[in-house]
Amino acid sequence: MSTIVYLHAHPDDESTLTGGSMALAHRRGHRVVWICCTDGSLGTASEHEPVAVMRRREAEGSARVLGVDRLIFLGHSDSGMTGWESNAAPESFMNADVAAVAREVADILDEEDADFLVGYDWHGNYGHPDHIMVHRVTHPAAELAARRPRVLEATMNRDASRRQFEQLLATMRESGDGQDLPEGEIDFNPDAPADDGNPIGTPEVELSWAVDVSEVVQVKRQALVEHSSQSDAAQMLSMPENWFAAAFGWEYYIEQGVTPMRVGWPFGDVLAGRSVSGGEPPA
């Protein structure tokens, strides 16, 4: 069995981006370790307790749901979205010393004798400064480890997201639910500029792995429920269950040297899985 270390920026990132793979890894007997880099303190505020305290508690709840064996908080401050005043704070994660954070992560990799390290794509899926910092840290951390783990970058499939978006609009209009709905009132468009001005995720042709997590999509949803204090999580949880399953039933990874995209389980034999080049990839 493998030890898989997931490096995430904030509490709740784990549930949407890699929650299905984490739950499947637990079911299959792998050791699942989650490193949370920031305190998430710039998330949706609470009237009852400090945001960082609330979000740590919620992360711990999500970890129990997903079957995480070890959850580590690095304790860096949330940087906020691009352009926020918090970007300039010296304690913000985006301003941390990359080499120092990589050493922190490498020490955990060594403690765990990790087989895999999972970070983010080059722009953190949608350009959040803390997500970009995760990417900047991931590969140096792997290089510093006593035994270099295989590195995967969690991402979103931009083309699959576009297909789902178009299918959703068509379904709404066929049913009459969206007959008079202006396009602008559905605020998700995978090709629109995200936080850093780039579209979300990664084009399908650049992906390495598509992981079918449909059998645990309800576990993934329950993990997100643990973060329901956050407005983004609440919005996703308001989706009808069949839409949620369609949107979150696949997870995608980039691994250097592995192309074209394969449908399979990446946390094992690098050749495992079915190549989907030239065929219709999963939605």
Number of C-alpha atoms within 10 A of each C-alpha: 11 16 21 26 28 24 26 26 28 25 28 25 18 26 28 17 22 23 30 29 26 28 25 22 22 17 13 11 11 18 21 25 24 22 20 25 25 24 24 24 21 16 18 13 16 14 6 7 10 11 20 21 13 18 26 20 15 21 25 17 17 26 25 15 20 25 19 22 14 15 17 13 16 16 14 22 24 25 28 20 16 15 12 10 10 17 19 12 14 12 15 18 27 26 17 14 11 18 14 12 22 22 18 15 25 28 16 18 26 16 11 15 19 24 19 22 25 26 28 29 25 19 24 27 25 23 23 19 24 28 26 21 25 28 22 22 23 25 21 17 25 24 15 18 20 14 14 19 23 17 23 24 27 28 26 27 25 20 19 18 21 16 12 17 17 12 12 14 16 14 14 14 14 11 9 11 11 16 13 9 13 8 11 8 7 11 8 12 17 23 14 12 13 16 18 18 11 15 19 25 26 23 15 19 13 16 24 23 31 26 21 20 23 16 13 21 24 17 21 28 23 19 27 28 21 23 25 18 18 18 13 13 19 14 10 17 17 10 12 9 13 9 14 16 19 14 19 23 20 24 22 26 28 25 20 13 8 14 16 17 23 24 20 19 20 22 18 12 9 15 12 13 16 14 18 16 13 7 7 7 15 13 14
